[in-house]
Amino acid sequence: MTHVYRVVLAEDHKLFRDGLERLLSLEDDIEVVGTADNGQEAIKVVEDQKPEILLLDVHMPVMGGAELVRILREKDMDIRYIAITAFDDEGHIAELSEAGVNGYILKASGFDQVQAAIRSVGKGFPYVDPAIAQKLLSPMKKGNGGDNILEGLSMREKESLYWLAQGLNNQEIAEKMILSDKTVKNHLSHLMKKLNIQDRTQAAIIAWKTGLAKEDPSQFDLDQN
């Protein structure tokens, strides 16, 4: 039996919201269970409908996307978040990542990206629109050796990066690796410094782009440093 992803759509532009809702309603495995036209209303709809996924515009009246995600995460709700952003909205990516957003899609992208994001995030994997990924990766390529970008990472750092790319937070990564939260935080800090990146979103992008995120985690030799 096909799993149906329950989605709430928070978007202040009615034409865009209604069109996206209609398109999503045609998919057998996606159900829009509620809509909202601002961040404050989205909180109530999410609390009432308890969706699996909140698809939200970054810029909304009353409350922006990052603040909305932070408030809902403080309520400890079991929900994943996909941000809809403009192409030149790169400055908000780090803030949204820190808030806890699981996926990013561009308003200029096709409907196939929206579907892909919902299905990926719904399965527990982060999703970054290819156009955003390319933009974020471009400054990292300099001096990083192309395909050998992960060459300088230790096995523990690679495993930490693997679990980060699966959408786990530091505590969950620590449980997977049987380490302390502090040690995991150190591993992530070191690998980000080595990769010359600043946030978890860029780290996840690299893990997926290099194929690390698709590998079998049992391969990591934890006896190596």
C-alpha positions as CSV (number, residue, x, y, z in Angstrom):
1,M,0.0,0.0,0.0
2,T,1.4,3.4,-1.0
3,H,2.2,5.7,1.8
4,V,0.4,9.1,1.5
5,Y,2.4,12.1,2.7
6,R,0.2,14.6,4.6
7,V,1.3,18.2,3.7
8,V,0.4,21.6,4.9
9,L,1.1,24.4,2.4
10,A,2.0,27.9,3.9
11,E,2.2,30.5,1.1
12,D,0.9,34.0,1.0
13,H,0.5,34.3,-2.7
14,K,-3.0,32.9,-3.3
15,L,-2.5,32.1,-7.0
16,F,0.7,30.2,-6.4
17,R,-0.7,28.4,-3.4
18,D,-3.9,27.4,-5.1
19,G,-2.1,26.2,-8.2
20,L,0.4,24.2,-6.2
21,E,-2.4,22.7,-4.1
22,R,-4.3,21.5,-7.2
23,L,-1.1,20.0,-8.7
24,L,-0.3,18.1,-5.5
25,S,-3.9,16.8,-5.2
26,L,-3.3,14.9,-8.5
27,E,-0.5,12.8,-6.9
28,D,-1.6,9.5,-5.3
29,D,1.0,9.7,-2.5
30,I,0.5,13.3,-1.5
31,E,-2.4,14.9,0.3
32,V,-2.7,18.6,1.1
33,V,-4.5,18.6,4.5
34,G,-4.4,22.3,5.1
35,T,-3.2,25.7,3.8
36,A,-2.2,29.0,5.4
37,D,-1.4,32.5,4.0
38,N,0.9,33.6,6.8
39,G,3.3,32.1,9.4
40,Q,0.9,32.7,12.4
41,E,-1.9,30.9,10.7
42,A,0.4,28.1,9.7
43,I,1.1,27.3,13.4
44,K,-2.6,26.8,14.0
45,V,-3.2,24.7,10.9
46,V,-0.2,22.5,11.7
47,E,-1.4,22.0,15.3
48,D,-4.9,21.1,14.0
49,Q,-3.9,18.8,11.1
50,K,-0.6,17.3,12.4
51,P,0.9,16.9,8.9
52,E,4.2,15.0,8.2
53,I,5.5,17.9,6.1
54,L,5.2,21.7,6.1
55,L,5.9,23.3,2.7
56,L,6.5,26.9,3.5
57,D,7.4,30.2,1.8
58,V,10.4,31.9,3.2
59,H,8.9,35.3,3.1
60,M,5.4,35.5,4.6
61,P,3.4,38.2,6.4
62,V,3.3,38.2,10.2
63,M,6.0,35.6,10.6
64,G,8.9,34.5,8.3
65,G,9.8,31.0,7.5
66,A,12.8,30.6,9.8
67,E,10.9,31.9,12.8
68,L,8.0,29.7,12.0
69,V,10.2,26.6,11.9
70,R,11.9,27.5,15.2
71,I,8.6,28.0,17.0
72,L,7.2,24.7,15.7
73,R,10.4,22.8,16.6
74,E,10.2,24.2,20.1
75,K,6.7,22.6,20.3
76,D,8.5,19.3,19.7
77,M,6.2,18.4,16.8
78,D,7.0,15.4,14.6
79,I,7.2,17.3,11.3
80,R,9.6,18.0,8.5
81,Y,10.1,21.3,6.7
82,I,10.6,22.3,3.1
83,A,11.3,25.9,2.3
84,I,10.2,27.6,-0.9
85,T,12.8,30.3,-1.7
86,A,13.7,32.7,-4.5
87,F,16.8,32.1,-6.6
88,D,18.7,35.0,-5.0
89,D,17.7,34.0,-1.5
90,E,21.0,32.4,-0.7
91,G,21.5,34.6,2.4
92,H,18.6,32.9,4.1
93,I,19.8,29.3,3.5
94,A,22.1,29.2,6.5
95,E,19.5,30.7,8.8
96,L,16.9,28.2,7.7
97,S,19.3,25.3,8.0
98,E,20.1,26.4,11.6
99,A,16.3,26.6,12.3
100,G,15.9,23.0,11.2
101,V,14.6,23.1,7.6
102,N,15.0,19.7,5.8
103,G,14.6,20.7,2.2
104,Y,14.9,23.7,-0.2
105,I,13.2,24.3,-3.5
106,L,13.1,27.3,-5.8
107,K,9.9,29.0,-6.9
108,A,11.3,29.1,-10.4
109,S,11.7,25.3,-10.5
110,G,9.3,22.9,-12.0
111,F,6.7,20.9,-10.2
112,D,8.9,17.8,-10.4
113,Q,11.2,19.4,-7.9
114,V,8.4,19.9,-5.5
115,Q,7.4,16.3,-5.7
116,A,11.0,15.1,-5.4
117,A,11.4,17.3,-2.3
118,I,8.3,16.0,-0.6
119,R,9.2,12.4,-1.2
120,S,12.8,12.8,-0.2
121,V,12.1,14.7,3.0
122,G,9.2,12.5,3.7
123,K,11.5,9.5,3.8
124,G,13.9,11.2,6.1
125,F,16.5,12.5,3.6
126,P,17.4,16.2,3.1
127,Y,16.6,17.7,-0.3
128,V,18.3,20.7,-2.0
129,D,17.1,22.0,-5.3
130,P,19.8,21.3,-7.9
131,A,20.0,25.0,-8.8
132,I,20.6,25.9,-5.1
133,A,23.1,23.1,-4.7
134,Q,25.1,24.3,-7.7
135,K,25.1,27.8,-6.4
136,L,26.2,26.8,-3.0
137,L,28.9,24.4,-4.2
138,S,30.5,26.7,-6.7
139,P,32.6,28.6,-4.1
140,M,33.7,25.4,-2.5
141,K,35.3,23.8,-5.5
142,K,38.3,26.1,-5.4
143,G,41.3,24.2,-4.0
144,N,39.3,21.2,-2.9
145,G,40.4,18.8,-5.6
146,G,37.1,18.1,-7.3
147,D,36.1,14.5,-6.6
148,N,38.7,14.2,-3.9
149,I,36.9,16.8,-1.7
150,L,36.5,14.3,1.1
151,E,40.1,13.0,0.9
152,G,41.2,14.9,4.0
153,L,38.5,13.7,6.3
154,S,39.0,11.0,8.9
155,M,36.7,8.0,8.9
156,R,34.9,9.3,12.0
157,E,34.4,12.7,10.3
158,K,33.1,10.9,7.1
159,E,30.6,8.9,9.2
160,S,29.5,12.1,11.1
161,L,29.0,13.7,7.7
162,Y,27.0,10.6,6.5
163,W,24.6,10.7,9.4
164,L,24.2,14.5,9.1
165,A,23.2,14.0,5.4
166,Q,20.5,11.6,6.6
167,G,18.9,14.5,8.5
168,L,20.0,13.5,12.0
169,N,20.8,16.1,14.7
170,N,23.9,16.0,16.8
171,Q,22.4,13.9,19.6
172,E,21.0,11.4,17.1
173,I,24.4,11.2,15.4
174,A,26.1,10.6,18.8
175,E,23.7,7.7,19.5
176,K,24.4,6.1,16.1
177,M,28.2,6.4,16.6
178,I,28.2,5.7,20.3
179,L,29.9,9.0,21.1
180,S,29.2,12.0,23.2
181,D,27.4,15.0,21.8
182,K,30.5,17.1,22.3
183,T,32.7,14.7,20.3
184,V,30.2,14.7,17.4
185,K,30.1,18.5,17.5
186,N,33.9,18.5,17.3
187,H,33.9,16.1,14.4
188,L,31.4,18.3,12.5
189,S,33.3,21.4,13.3
190,H,36.6,19.9,12.1
191,L,35.1,18.5,8.8
192,M,33.4,21.8,8.0
193,K,36.7,23.6,8.5
194,K,38.5,21.1,6.3
195,L,35.8,21.5,3.6
196,N,35.7,25.3,3.9
197,I,32.0,25.5,4.6
198,Q,29.9,27.2,7.2
199,D,26.7,25.3,7.8
200,R,25.0,21.9,7.8
201,T,23.2,22.5,4.5
202,Q,26.4,22.8,2.6
203,A,27.7,19.7,4.4
204,A,24.7,17.7,3.3
205,I,25.0,18.9,-0.2
206,I,28.6,17.8,-0.4
207,A,27.7,14.4,1.1
208,W,25.0,13.8,-1.6
209,K,27.0,15.3,-4.5
210,T,30.0,13.0,-3.7
211,G,27.9,9.9,-3.2
212,L,28.9,9.6,0.5
213,A,25.3,9.9,1.6
214,K,24.3,6.9,-0.5
215,E,27.0,4.5,0.9
216,D,26.6,1.8,3.5
217,P,27.4,3.2,6.9
218,S,28.8,-0.1,8.0
219,Q,31.8,0.5,5.8
220,F,33.3,3.1,8.1
221,D,36.2,1.7,10.1
222,L,35.8,3.3,13.5
223,D,39.2,2.1,14.5
224,Q,40.8,4.8,12.3
225,N,41.1,8.4,13.2
